[in-house]
Amino acid sequence: MTESREPQYDVALSFAAEDRAYVQSVAQILRDSRIRVFYDEYEQVALWGKDLYTHLDDIYRTKSRYCVLFISQHYAKKVWTNHERRSAQARAIRENVEYILPARFDDTAMDGLPDTIAYLDISDMSPKKFAKLVKEKVGPRYSSPGFPTKIDRLWSAMGAKGADKSEKRRIHRIAYSFYNALSYMAPDERRVVAGVFAFGCDAELPKGVHISLDLISRMLGMEKESIFQHLAKIRTLDIKAEVRESQIAIKHGELAPDDKDIMLSYWCRSSPWDDDSTEIAMRSVHCAADHFCTNHGVSVVVNLDFSRLSKSAIGLSARDESPTQ
């Protein structure tokens, strides 16, 4: 059975002492990127006095989302690395999920590690590049659900960077109202709304954002009927969805799916006189999600993490421009 609790670490690193210099660089880059990494030098106090055999078994068996094995001729000969590997393999076998991420310095054979498991050859790969690949594998680090007081990235995205306080307050009120509406939705309902705003076309703003039903179904990995059902349920939360004929021109005789077009709009009841509520909602999704690949970005919105509407959440200075356009 898969562990239901949130793992303590995003990734645990298993390596031989002879390969420490490389692994240390990787660990530092991951930690600087807010990836929760188990690396022994970061855990000296926590490990002090512990029964290491039992404690490390727990780390590599249950407390990490992924385990990277840095395989080398040195790794294969060590008692402790083999203990770590066996713990990781026990987890992978028990749960039958992607867990072990082999990274090879050389082609040393490893007992119990099937040849069918894909690995990365890092013999000529920099620690920086490898760390980047690990970050992509782990995906986004979610902050706690919440909405920031200062939403300077959204103000910039709306062209209101130099606007007066009343205009900024108006944008904040509408964006927060949209966030609040999302908080009342079920996760799959949020996923559909976030997906339409993330993948959709904004050419018809302020009326709405539209997207092919076939495309959003493929992008979200959801059945079309399920998308219809989710959109129908959220009408009371001021999300309006219209279904119309496909807007894509099809030539005579051209093979094409029997597709529909979805138009999504947001009406803010606290600012009913404003006609840009849909654009503010869409830009909010983009700002929250734009530092990740789009699929991971949708998950950030589903998690109600809107922290990146503020530049401080991503380490930007006040003079930096928002990259959401």
Secondary structure by P-SEA (a helix, b strand, c coil): ccccccccccbbbbbcccaaaaaaaaaaaaaaacccccccccccccccccaaaaaaaaaacccccbbbbbccccccccaaaaaaaaaaaaaaaacccccbbbbbccccccccccccbbbbbcccccaaaaaaaaaaaaccccccccccccaaaaaaaaccccccaaaaaaaaaaaaaaaaaaaaccaaaaaaaaaaaacccccccccbbbbbaaaaaaaacccaaaaaaaaaaaccccbbbbbbcccccccccccccbbbbbbbbbbccccccccaaaaaaaaaaaaacccccaaaaaaaaaacccccccccccccccccccccc
